[in-house]
């Protein structure tokens, strides 16, 4: 059992029901983490991989890494490559895919950490402008994205309704907000916007959202823990600084946790910290990682799910009055099915089973499964990891993850990147390695996933210690590429060279011309419905293409239903497949930006 005095995992500020239920859970909580280990792990055993039914054949998938050929060659920096003394060196960094210059091509921003030793070469970010044909050029210096500290994650949103996407970078020390000037450059407006912090904090993930539905974008930031190298033990010095007998960096357990932050936009790009007033500042601290902003109960208001490392994960339910209620425990999303805490890292959401609501997937530490929470409605979720076939791998530490339809059959598949946090394990026979392969699970369309190990291309099988990922259609051909951050290496850009079926790419804009965050997009094809939403952030402290992508199979025509953040709804009928279309809130006409042909194997 964990000491309640040291690790008070249950909030007492969200009502007597939640408090009582939390204490009930605690009395039966079975944490399988070895005594002293810094990260939570349940000791779950991998389940056998199920054989596909005789009438079901998996698709051909061929992901290849074309990053170097595309010009993506910047090296990730996050402390020392081979010897990590502190936890800040292990969490990695995020990546953002967005069209910063509004030329119709998605660009890529990689944010970088630092060296603890000031004698090392200075770090920098990498902004790559998309030149077309999957070719990129480094424009970081020209764009004015100056490196200001140990960056962690990144998210994108328009803070001032000028239609130009701005960039938020959470950091250990001082988060940074860059305003897009609309001329290819960015200006650091952190202090001017009111985001300058009076104390050093470890911001790690972020997301833009319009939580109060006033028409402008607010910012949610996850804070990981309170970290001071001078006060943090070194590998092996404390019980939490050993893993399987190996001296390793300390934490997160044994280090003080944090609360999350919500910043309200006044409509002019100025922000005020309303975390306490809005119910985001919890009475107990957590190790917050990746925020997922989405409407989980279909009431039209954006909720926030936070994956937490080695503490219970959090679900902030939007009360529609400027406040949130934290309902992680009573919603079923705080723990796994056995009531155990997990070391949550990345998260993603989709209506994977086609029942009309958003389910949640979360990545965790090794010696554990990842977790799939099935949305049962009314803010209640069940852990369906084992029944859906997603418990077949427990030897990896999962980070970035994304739902995407890789074969365009109309069902969202699942991609996960992995990588260990302790480089020294390569010197020991523990059955795990620092660099690990990726995972791709094919959605069978019957509520089950199939592990595509060995059958998804060399880009999936390649071993890296990866962290952030983002997805986007980088060449506007109707298929989604995957970009990953690799610790102490250049990134990966994965493109599927197998044949795919029809698809649709939908861009949804507000009257001001920015991405309509919070808008839900439903498509209808021959009676089948697919659902998605325009979001910021997620994955693992990263940000993906704002455009919504659906696979269509052999369907050539579809209807599109948009439910806007204001609650109004518009329908577009008879839209042609294999198109990139733009839908604006103030325009009844749908604009076709590009037609693309069905992807054939190259």
N, C-alpha and C positions, 0 to 999 in steps of 0.2 A: 504493500500500500504506500501511497505517496503521503507525506506529511501534510495535513491540512493547513498547519501553521505556515509552512514554507511555500506551499503551492495551493493557494486558495483559488481553485479553478472556476468557482461559480459566482456569477454576478448576484448581488443582492439589491440591485437598484431598479429592477424591471417588474416588480410586482410579487405578491406573496406566492402566487401559483408557480412562477418560474423558480423562486427561491426554494420552495418546498420540493419541487421536482428535482432541482439541482442537488439538494442534499440527499434525496432518495437515490439518485443515480450514483452519487459519490459513495454511498455505503456499499454499493455493489460493484464499483469500478474495479476492473481487473486490468492493470497496466502490465503488459508483458515485457516492457523495456528492462534490460538487464540493469541491476543496481549500479548506479553511478554513471550510466551512459547519458550523454548530453542530448540525444535526439530520441523522441518517442518512436518505438517500433512495437508492433503487436505480436510478432512471432507467428503470424499467420503462415500456413503452408500453402504453396502453390497447388492449385487444382489441376487435374489432368485436362489436357486439351481435347475437346470433343471432336469427333469425326463428323464431317459434314454429311447431311442426308444425301442419298444416292441421286436425288433429282436436283441437287444444288451444286453449282460450280462457281468457285471464286473468280473474280475478274483478273485479267492480266494487268499488272501494275509495274511500272518501270521508272522509279525515281532515280535520277542521276544528279550528282552535285556539279553544278556549272559555275560556281562562285568565282573561281579564279579566272575562267574564260570570260566572265562578265565584268571583271574589274573590281570585284569585291575582295580586297586583299588586306585591309586594315587588321592589325593584330589586337586581340582583346587583352586588356590589362586589368588584373585583379590581385594585387599583391605578388608574392613570389610564386613562380610556376610549380616548383617541386618541393617547397617547404613552407607550409602555412602555419603561422604561429597563432593567428587570431581569426575569429569567425567572420570578421568583415572581409577576409580574403577568400571566402568560400561561397558566398551567396550569388556571385555572378552578376550579370547585367542584362538589361532589356534591349529590345529593338522595336522600331516603329516603321510601319509602312503607311505612307500618306503622300498625297500630291501637294507638296509644299508650294510649288510655283504655278499650280493650276493650268498645266499644259496638257492635261489628259493622261499623263503617265505617272504611275505610282513610284515615288522615290523611297529611299531607305535611310534611316538614321540609326546608327549604333552608338550607344552611350558607354562610356568607359569608366573604370574605377581608377585607382591610384596605386602607388607604391608606398608602403609605410616608411621605407628608407628614402630619404630625400636625395640620396646620391644617385638614384636611378634616373633614367631618362624620363622627362616630363610626359604625362599622359595627354590624350586628346580624344574628342569624339570624332565620328566619321559620318558625314552627311553625303550620300551618294545620289546625284541627280540622274534620273533615268533618261537616257538619250534615245531610247527605242531599240527594238530588236534585242532586248535583254543585255544591253550594254550600259555601263554606269561610269560616271566620272566623279571624283572627289571634289566637292565644292564647299567643304567645311569652312575653310578660311574666308572664302568669298562671301559666304552666308553669315559670317559673324557669330557662329556657334562656338564661342570660346569655352574651353573646359574650366570649370570653377571649383571642382572638388571631387570627392569620391562619389560618382554617380552610381545609381542602382537601376531604377526603372525609368520608364518614359510613357507618357500618354499624350494624346492630341485632342484639341478642341478649340473652338473659336470663342475667345473670351469677350470680344467687343462687337460681335455681330457685323464684322466687315467682310465676311465670307472667306477670309484667309486663315488657314489653320495654324494655331499657336501651339507651343510645345511646353509641357511641364516635365521637369526632371527631378524626381526625389533623390536626395543625397544623404550620406552620413555627414552631418554638419549643417548645411543650409540648402534647402530645396531651391531650385531655380526655375523661373518662368520666363520664357522667351516669347516676345510678341512678334508675329510675322508682319513685316512692313509692307508686304505686297509687291516688293520690287526685287525679290530674291534674297533679301537679307532679314536677319532677326535682331531684335534688341532685348537685352536683359532688363526686364521690368519688375524684377522680384521686389525690390524695395518700394518702388513707386506704386505697385499694385497692393501693397499691404501684406505681402507674404514673408517679409523678413522676420525671422524668428529671433526671440530674445535669448534663446538657449540652444545649445547644440543637440540636435536630435538625429535619429537614424530613420529618415524617410526611405521607404523601399519600393512601394508600388503606388499607382495613382489611377484615377479615372475621372473624366469629366461627365457630369450629369446635370439635368435640370430637376433637382429633387423637389423643389417647391412649385414647379410649373409656372414660373413667372416669365419664361421666355428667354432667360439667359443661363449660361452654363456655370455651375458651381464645380468645386473640385473636392474629391475624396482622396485622402492620402492614408496609406497604411504605414504604421511605424513598427519597426521590428523589435528592437530592445534598446536599453540604455547601455552604451558601450564607451568605455574609457580604457585604452590600452594600459595606462599606468595602474589601473585597478583590476585588471583582468588576469587571472592566472595563465601561465603558459602550459603547453602540452605536458600532461602527466602530473601536474602539480596538485590537482584536486581530483576527487572521484569522478566528476562529470567530464574530466579531460582524458578519459581512456575509452577505447572502443575495441572490444574483442581482445583485450589485453595490450593493445597498442597505444602508446601515448599520442594523443591527437589534440587538436585545438579544442578549446572549452566552449560549451554552449550548444543550444541556447539555454538548456536547463542549468540552473546555478547562477545565471545572470538575470538582472532585473528586467522585467517585461515592460511593455508600453501600452498606451491607449491609442485609438485611431483619431484622425482629424477630418473635419468637414469645414470647408471655406465657402462662404456665401458670396456670390457676385452681386454687386449693387446695380448692375446693368451697364456700367461704364468700364468694366474690367478691373474694378477695385474689389478686394476681398476682405472679409472679416471672419475670424475664427469663431464659429458658433458650435463647436464640438460639444460643449457642455449643455448649452441651451437646446440643442437638437437631439440629445440623448445618445450621442456617439461616444462621448467620453465615459467609459464604463468605470464602475467602482473598483474593479480588479483589472490588472494588467495582463496582456497576452503577448505572444510573439506573432504579430500580424505579418502576412506576406502579400498575397495577391488579392486585390479587390475585384469583385465581379458585380457590375451594376446592371440590373435587369429587372423587369417586372415579373416576379415569380408567381404572383397570385392572380394576375390578369385584371387588376383593378384600375389600371391606367397610370399607376404611380411607381416610380423607380425604387426598387429595393436594393440593398447592398449585402452581398455575401463575401466574407473574408476568410480565406484559408489561413489557418494559424499553425505555426510550427511547434509541435510538442505541447500544445494547449488545445482546449476545445476551440473549434472554429465558430465563427459568429455569423448570425443572420440578422441584419437590421431591417425590420419591416417598416415601411413608410406609413405613418399614421395619417397622412394627408392634411396635417395641421402644422407643419414645420418641424415635427418631431418624429423620431424613430423609436421603435421598441425592439430590443435585442431578444430574439426568440430561437436562438440556435438549438438549445436543448429541447424545448417542446416541439420544435419543427422536425427534429430528427436529423439535423445536419451538423450537429456539434461533434458527434462521435461516429464510430462505425457501428455495425449491427450488434457487436458484442459489448457496446458501451465503453469502448476504449478510445483514448486520445491517439491521434496520429500526427506525424510530422508533415503537415500539409504545406505544399509549395505552390504549384500552379493550379489553375482552374479554368474551366470552359463550360459553356452551356449550349444546349440545342434541344429541340423536340425530337429526340432520336427515335422515339417509338410512334410518332405521328398521331398522338392523342390530343394535341392542341395546347400543350403547356411546355414550359422549359424545365428540363432536367439538368442536374449539376454533376460534373465530373471533377475529381480532385486527385492530384498526384501526391505521393507520399515517399517516405524513406524506404530503404531496403529491408528485407525480412518482414515485409508487409505487402498487402495488396494496395493498389490504388482504389478509389472509392467512387462508385456511381450511385447517386441519389435519384431515385425515381420520384417525380412530382405526382403525388396522389390527389392534389387539389387542396384548397383551404389551408395553405401554408403547412402541409404535412408531407414529409418525404420518407421513403424507405430505402435502406441500403440494399441494392440489388446487384452488387458487384459479382458475387458468385453465380447467381442464376443466369446472368447475362453473358457469362463466359469471359469476364474481364479479370479473373483471379488466377490466370495461368502463369504469370510472371511475378516473382517476388525478389529476384536477385538484383534489381536495379533501383537506383534512386531517381525518381521522376521529377522533372521540372516543368518546362513549357509543354502545353498541350492544347490541342485544337480539334473541334469537330469540323469536318469538311467532307464534301462528297467527292471522293477521288475518282470514282468510275461513272459518275453522273447517272446513277440508277434511281435517284430520288430519295436516298436514305443517307443520313450523315454518318460518315465513318469517323474514326478516332485516331489521332496521331499523338505520340508522346516522345519527347527527347529525355535522355537520361545522362547521368554523370555523377561520379562520386565526389565527396567533399574532402577526402583525405588522400592526397597523392602518395603518402607513404605506404598505403596498402599494397602497392605493386611490389613492395619488398617482402611481403608476408603471404603465406598461403592461407587466405581466408575465403577463397571462392568468389571474390569480387575484385574488380579492377577499377582504376580511376576513370579510364575512358570506356564508355559503354555504347552499345548500339541503340538505335531508335526502335520504336514499336509502332506498328500500324495494325489497327483492328478494323476489319471489314464488317460493316453493318449488313447482316443477312436479310433484314427486312421483316423478321419475325420476332423481334425483341432480343435477338442474340447477336454477339459479335464473334468473329473468327480471326484468330491471330495469323497474320500474313507472314510470319517469320520465314525468311529465306526466299520469299516469292514477291518482293516488292521493289527490287532493284538495289544496286550497290549503294545508293544514297541513303537507304534505310539501314543497311547492314554495316556501314562505316562506323568506326568507333571514335567517339569524341567525349569529352566531359562538357556537355552542353547545358545551357541555362534558358535564356529567353528565346521565344519563337514568335513569329508573326506570319500571317498568311495574306496573300493578295494576288490579284491577276496582274502580274508585272508586264506582260506583253499584250494585254487586252485581246486574248484569243479564246476566252471563255473557260479556261481552266485555271485553278488556283495554284500558285507556287508557294513554297514553304521556305522561310528564311530562319536560320538558327544562329544563336551566339554560341561559340565554342571557346571554352576557357583557354586563354593563352595561345590561341590559334586564330587564323583568319576564319570568317564565317562560312556557313554553307548556304547555298541556294539550290533547293531541290525542285526539279521539274519532272513531271510525269510524261514520259515519252511513249506510253502505251496509248492505244486508241481509246477514245471515250465517246459517250453518247451526247445528246443535246443538252444545252444549259441556257440559263438566263442570268445576266448580271444587272442588278437594279441599284441605281443611285438615288437616294431620297434626300431632298433638300428642303429647308425651311424657306419662308418668304425672303429672308435676308441672304440666302444662298449658302448657308452652312449646312453641314450634315445634320439631319434631323434626329439627334440622339433621343432615344426613347420611342421612336416610331416603330410600330410592328408592321411587318410585311408578310402577307399571306398570299400564296399562289394556289390556284385551283386548276387541276388538269384531269379531265375525265372523272370527276368526282373525288379525286384524291387531293388532300390539302397538305401543304407544307408551310411551316411558320418560322420566321426569324425576326430579328430586331436590329436596329442600328445602334451600335454601342461604341464606347471608348474603353481602352484598357483591357485587362484580363490576361489570359494565357499564362505567362509567368512574367509579371511586371513589364508587360510589353503592350503593343498596340498594332492592330491589323487594319487593312483596307476597310474604309467605311462602307463600301459597296456590299450589298447582300447577294450571295451567289446560291443558285439552286441547280441541281441536276434534274434533268427532265426525262431521261430515258429516250424513247423514240417519239415523244410528244412534240408536235410542231407548233402548237398554239396554246395559250394559257390566259387565264384571268388573274389580275393582280388587285388585291385589296390592301389599302394603306390605312392604318389607324394612326392618326397624327398625335403628337404629344398633347395638343389641346383637346383631344377626344373626338374631333370630327373624322369622318371616314370617307374615302373616295375609292371608286372601283374603276378599273380599266379592263375592258374586255377584248378578247381576240388579239392579244399581243403575240408577235411572232417570236419563236424560240431562236436561240443562237444570236442574241442581241445584247448589247450593252445599252440600257435605256436609263434616262434621267427623268425623275418625277419631282416637280416642284409644287409646294403647297399652294402657291398662288396661281398656278397654271393648270387648267383642266385638260390640256393636251399632254400627251406623253412624247418625249423627245428620244428618238433613236440616235445614239451617239456613234455606234459602230455595229456592223453585222460581222459575224465570224462564222467560218465553216466548221462543220463537225470535225473534231480532232482525230486525225488518222495517224497511225503509228509511223514514226519517222525511221 
